[in-house]
Amino acid sequence: MSGEVIVVKDIEKIIREVNGTMAIEGMPITKADEDRIRNCLRDNDKYEKTLRELVKKHTVTTDIIYDR
């Protein structure tokens, strides 16, 4: 998002398209997901912060050591 402005109509279209794709996979987006998408599309700094938080949330660490 290099400083370009996204119109509300376009944001809602993006949300519908994302939801359609996710619903096909059996994982429709939630209201919280919709809000997160809106915030990220409106504010590049929020996008970067949200991306870092989601990666951290869904990253699994393990202490497993494999011998070869």
C-alpha positions in Angstrom: 0.0 0.0 0.0 2.2 2.8 -1.2 0.2 5.8 -0.1 -2.7 5.1 -2.5 -6.2 5.9 -1.4 -8.7 3.0 -1.4 -12.4 4.0 -1.7 -14.8 2.6 0.9 -16.7 0.9 -2.0 -13.5 -0.9 -3.0 -12.8 -1.9 0.5 -16.2 -3.5 0.8 -15.7 -5.3 -2.5 -12.3 -6.7 -1.3 -14.0 -7.9 1.9 -16.7 -9.7 -0.1 -14.2 -11.3 -2.4 -12.0 -12.5 0.5 -15.0 -13.8 2.3 -16.2 -15.6 -0.8 -12.8 -17.3 -1.3 -12.6 -18.2 2.4 -16.2 -19.5 2.5 -15.3 -21.9 -0.4 -12.6 -23.3 1.8 -15.1 -23.6 4.7 -13.6 -20.7 6.6 -15.8 -17.6 6.2 -14.4 -14.5 7.8 -15.7 -13.1 11.0 -16.8 -9.6 11.8 -13.4 -9.1 13.5 -11.7 -10.3 10.3 -13.7 -7.7 8.3 -12.8 -4.9 10.7 -9.1 -6.0 10.5 -9.2 -5.9 6.7 -10.8 -2.4 6.7 -8.2 -1.1 9.2 -5.3 -2.5 7.2 -6.6 -1.1 3.9 -7.0 2.3 5.4 -3.7 2.6 7.3 -0.4 1.2 6.1 1.1 1.5 9.6 -1.8 -0.6 11.0 -1.2 -3.1 8.2 2.4 -3.6 9.2 1.5 -3.9 12.9 -1.4 -6.3 12.2 0.8 -8.4 10.0 3.5 -8.7 12.6 0.9 -9.6 15.3 -0.8 -12.3 13.1 2.6 -13.9 12.2 3.5 -14.0 15.9 0.1 -15.3 16.9 0.3 -18.2 14.4 3.9 -19.0 14.7 4.6 -22.2 16.6 7.9 -22.7 18.3 9.2 -26.1 19.4 12.1 -27.5 21.3 12.2 -30.7 19.2 15.7 -31.6 18.1 16.1 -34.1 15.3 19.1 -36.3 15.2 20.4 -37.2 11.8 
